[in-house]
Amino acid sequence: MIYARALGAALHDCLARDPRVVLLGEDIADPYGGAFKVTRGLSTAFGERVRTTPISEAAVAGIAAGLALDGMRPIAEVMFGDFITLCADQLVNHIAKYRGMYGVDTSCPVIVRTPMGGGRGYGPTHSQSLEKHLLGVPGLQVVAASPFEHPAAIYDRLLAQDDPAVVIEHKLLYGHEAIEPGASRVGPLRLRYEGGVDGWPVAVLAPVPREQCRVTVVAYGWQAEGARAVVERLAVDDELFCELLCPLRLSPLDLTAVIASVAATGALVTVEEGTRGFGFGSEVAAGVAHALHGRLRRPTVRVSSDDGVVPGARALERAMLVAAADVVAAVRAVAA
């Protein structure tokens, strides 16, 4: 089952299990079923609990906040992640703050899910990776949908807690095959999960045991799939073994698994699709450097897309966005 259908099935199960769950978003009702068809069929099955809204992301976030404060469990869709900026006031100054302002008994468990990223030629205002602007906001979780975690597991975790969250879903992930629950291999790579804070796991993939790996690669979301292909290629072509770590929750960020891996390999490469400055890779690199001060044998390399506006032309977009060749070059450089 492709990821978009697996995600739709997961949302269906959430609606079926819990009458407090409601879905909100622009054009998510049938027959359209959302821009990426994730919610197709849900409004037919669950009626008014799947509601198409006016074209106002700020209103979607505000309505979701009100529903959550009233005891409902809203899951709001922002059609394109570029427009998460229109929800920033509600997310940063309200939804994330209620518990801190009014006490531990107050909760506003809004879930906002939104597609991010390029690769489809949608142009400068529909292709960005803006999640770094939400990382580090106190009280707000940021989760990245992963090729190595079934979407049902993500929503089971989110609905079992009372903290608000933004779920980043890369557009190219929608057409990718969803992983089967309980999988222990992805192609030739071994797959396991290391526990994180509050039950959020880190997927760990490698061709050999950690002790034989020379580089730790950290990537999330769709870039984790690209990094997986690089790890396979380097193992076959160069006998250069890497351990790939794919955190599910980006913020708050638990670096325990990453630090343990880098302590063994001695080298770190981070991969993200957003522009480099002030991003996820910077935070990972800083945290690892602090924990392993004086023990890193080789410099850390951050791989990202080029700075600048995402072009509308497909050829220019491909030239700007992070590519497998960039990851290969970075790994070979730190392993030399």
DOVO-513183 format. One record per residue (C-alpha): residue number from 0; residue in one letter; x, y, z. Coordinates in steps of 0.25 Angstrom, whole numbers. Each point is the difference from the previous one (the first is absolute). Example, Ala and Ser with C-alpha at 12.3 -4.5 7.8 and 13.67 -1.06 7.14 Angstrom:
0	A	49	-18	31
1	S	6	14	-2
# end
This chain:
0	M	0	0	0
1	I	6	14	-4
2	Y	2	9	12
3	A	-12	10	-4
4	R	-10	-12	1
5	A	6	-5	13
6	L	-1	13	6
7	G	-14	1	-5
8	A	-3	-13	6
9	A	7	4	13
10	L	-9	13	1
11	H	-12	-9	-3
12	D	3	-9	12
13	C	2	13	9
14	L	-14	5	-4
15	A	-6	-14	2
16	R	7	-2	14
17	D	-2	13	6
18	P	-13	9	-1
19	R	8	12	4
20	V	9	0	-12
21	V	-4	10	-11
22	L	7	3	-13
23	L	1	14	-5
24	G	6	6	-13
25	E	-2	7	-13
26	D	-7	-10	-11
27	I	2	-12	9
28	A	-14	-5	-2
29	D	-5	-9	-11
30	P	1	0	-12
31	Y	13	7	0
32	G	6	-6	12
33	G	11	10	2
34	A	11	4	-9
35	F	8	-13	1
36	K	-13	-9	2
37	V	4	-4	14
38	T	-14	3	6
39	R	-8	-6	-12
40	G	-12	-8	5
41	L	1	5	15
42	S	-11	11	-1
43	T	-9	-11	-6
44	A	2	-9	11
45	F	0	10	11
46	G	-9	11	-4
47	E	2	13	7
48	R	12	-4	8
49	V	8	2	-13
50	R	-2	14	-4
51	T	5	9	-11
52	T	3	14	4
53	P	1	13	-7
54	I	14	4	-6
55	S	6	6	13
56	E	11	-8	7
57	A	-1	9	12
58	A	-14	-3	2
59	V	2	-15	-2
60	A	11	1	12
61	G	-9	9	8
62	I	-12	-9	-1
63	A	8	-12	3
64	A	5	7	12
65	G	-14	2	5
66	L	-4	-14	-2
67	A	12	-5	7
68	L	-3	9	12
69	D	-14	-6	0
70	G	4	-14	1
71	M	1	-4	-14
72	R	12	-6	-8
73	P	1	8	-12
74	I	10	-4	-12
75	A	1	12	-9
76	E	6	0	-14
77	V	8	11	-6
78	M	-1	-3	-15
79	F	15	5	-2
80	G	10	1	11
81	D	4	14	-6
82	F	-12	6	6
83	I	3	-5	14
84	T	5	14	2
85	L	-15	5	0
86	C	-2	-9	12
87	A	13	5	7
88	D	-7	9	10
89	Q	-11	-11	4
90	L	11	-11	1
91	V	11	8	7
92	N	-7	10	9
93	H	-13	-8	3
94	I	0	-15	-2
95	A	14	-2	5
96	K	-2	9	12
97	Y	-13	-4	6
98	R	6	-10	10
99	G	11	9	4
100	M	-10	11	2
101	Y	-11	-6	7
102	G	6	-13	7
103	V	2	-15	-3
104	D	-15	-3	0
105	T	-2	9	-12
106	S	3	-7	-13
107	C	-2	4	-15
108	P	4	-13	-8
109	V	-1	6	-14
110	I	7	-8	-10
111	V	3	7	-13
112	R	5	-8	-12
113	T	6	6	-12
114	P	8	-4	-13
115	M	13	7	-1
116	G	12	-1	-10
117	G	3	1	-15
118	G	2	-10	-11
119	R	-13	3	-8
120	G	3	13	-6
121	Y	-11	7	7
122	G	8	13	1
123	P	6	9	11
124	T	-13	1	9
125	H	-4	-14	-1
126	S	13	-8	1
127	Q	7	5	13
128	S	5	-8	12
129	L	-4	10	11
130	E	0	-9	12
131	K	13	6	6
132	H	-8	12	4
133	L	-9	-8	9
134	L	12	-8	7
135	G	3	4	14
136	V	-14	7	3
137	P	-3	-4	15
138	G	-12	-9	1
139	L	-1	-3	-15
140	Q	4	-14	-5
141	V	5	-1	-15
142	V	-1	-14	-6
143	A	5	-4	-14
144	A	-7	-11	-7
145	S	10	-11	-3
146	P	2	-11	-10
147	F	4	-9	11
148	E	-12	3	9
149	H	-15	-4	-3
150	P	-9	12	1
151	A	-9	-8	9
152	A	11	0	11
153	I	2	15	-1
154	Y	-15	3	2
155	D	-1	-10	11
156	R	11	7	8
157	L	-6	14	-3
158	L	-14	-4	4
159	A	5	-6	13
160	Q	6	13	5
161	D	-5	14	2
162	D	11	8	-6
163	P	-2	8	-13
164	A	8	-5	-12
165	V	3	4	-15
166	V	2	-12	-9
167	I	9	2	-12
168	E	-3	-9	-12
169	H	9	2	-12
170	K	-8	0	-13
171	L	9	-11	-6
172	L	-3	-9	11
173	Y	-15	-1	-3
174	G	3	-9	-12
175	H	11	-9	7
176	E	-4	-13	5
177	A	-3	0	15
178	I	8	-9	9
179	E	-6	-12	6
180	P	-1	0	15
181	G	10	-9	7
182	A	10	1	-12
183	S	14	-4	3
184	R	7	3	-13
185	V	-1	10	-11
186	G	6	-6	-12
187	P	14	-5	4
188	L	0	9	12
189	R	-3	-4	14
190	L	-11	8	7
191	R	-2	2	15
192	Y	-5	11	9
193	E	6	7	12
194	G	-9	5	10
195	G	-1	15	2
196	V	-7	10	10
197	D	-15	-2	1
198	G	0	-12	-8
199	W	5	6	-13
200	P	9	-10	-7
201	V	12	3	-9
202	A	2	-10	-12
203	V	14	-5	-1
204	L	4	-7	-14
205	A	14	-6	-3
206	P	6	-11	-9
207	V	9	-4	12
208	P	0	1	15
209	R	3	14	6
210	E	14	-4	4
211	Q	4	-2	-15
212	C	-6	14	-5
213	R	9	12	-3
214	V	-10	11	-1
215	T	-14	3	6
216	V	-10	6	-9
217	V	-12	7	6
218	A	-12	4	-9
219	Y	-15	1	2
220	G	-12	-1	-9
221	W	1	-2	-15
222	Q	15	3	1
223	A	2	-12	9
224	E	-5	-9	-12
225	G	11	7	-9
226	A	10	-2	11
227	R	-4	-15	1
228	A	4	-2	-15
229	V	13	7	2
230	V	4	-9	12
231	E	-3	-12	-9
232	R	8	5	-12
233	L	12	4	9
234	A	0	-14	6
235	V	0	-7	-13
236	D	9	9	-8
237	D	10	5	10
238	E	-2	-10	12
239	L	-2	13	8
240	F	-10	-4	11
241	C	-9	11	6
242	E	-11	0	10
243	L	-12	8	-4
244	L	-9	5	12
245	C	-14	6	-3
246	P	-6	7	11
247	L	-15	1	0
248	R	-2	12	9
249	L	8	12	-3
250	S	-4	9	11
251	P	2	-2	12
252	L	12	-8	-5
253	D	6	-11	7
254	L	15	-3	-5
255	T	3	-12	9
256	A	0	-10	-12
257	V	8	10	-9
258	I	10	2	11
259	A	2	-15	2
260	S	2	-2	-15
261	V	10	11	-2
262	A	8	-4	12
263	A	2	-13	-7
264	T	2	5	-14
265	G	7	12	3
266	A	-6	8	-12
267	L	-13	7	-2
268	V	-8	5	-13
269	T	-13	6	1
270	V	-10	1	-11
271	E	-12	9	-2
272	E	-8	6	-12
273	G	-1	14	6
274	T	10	11	-1
275	R	12	-2	9
276	G	0	12	9
277	F	-6	-2	14
278	G	-6	-13	-3
279	F	-1	-14	5
280	G	14	-4	-4
281	S	6	11	8
282	E	-7	-4	12
283	V	4	-15	-1
284	A	14	4	-3
285	A	0	10	12
286	G	-6	-11	9
287	V	10	-11	-4
288	A	12	10	1
289	H	-4	3	14
290	A	-2	-14	5
291	L	13	-5	-7
292	H	9	11	2
293	G	14	-4	-4
294	R	-4	-13	-5
295	L	-4	2	-14
296	R	11	-5	-9
297	R	-5	7	-13
298	P	-8	13	-3
299	T	-15	0	-1
300	V	-7	3	-13
301	R	-14	6	-2
302	V	-6	-3	-13
303	S	-12	8	-5
304	S	-6	7	-11
305	D	6	13	-6
306	D	-4	13	6
307	G	-10	8	-8
308	V	-14	-1	-5
309	V	-5	-13	-5
310	P	-1	2	-16
311	G	-12	-3	-8
312	A	8	-7	-11
313	R	2	-15	2
314	A	14	0	-4
315	L	4	12	9
316	E	-8	-6	11
317	R	8	-13	-1
318	A	13	8	0
319	M	-4	7	13
320	L	-6	-12	8
321	V	9	-9	8
322	A	4	-12	-8
323	A	6	-14	2
324	A	13	4	-6
325	D	1	11	11
326	V	-2	-11	11
327	V	10	-9	-7
328	A	11	11	-1
329	A	-2	4	15
330	V	1	-14	5
331	R	12	-3	-8
332	A	7	13	5
333	V	-2	-3	14
334	A	4	-15	-1
335	A	13	4	-7
# end
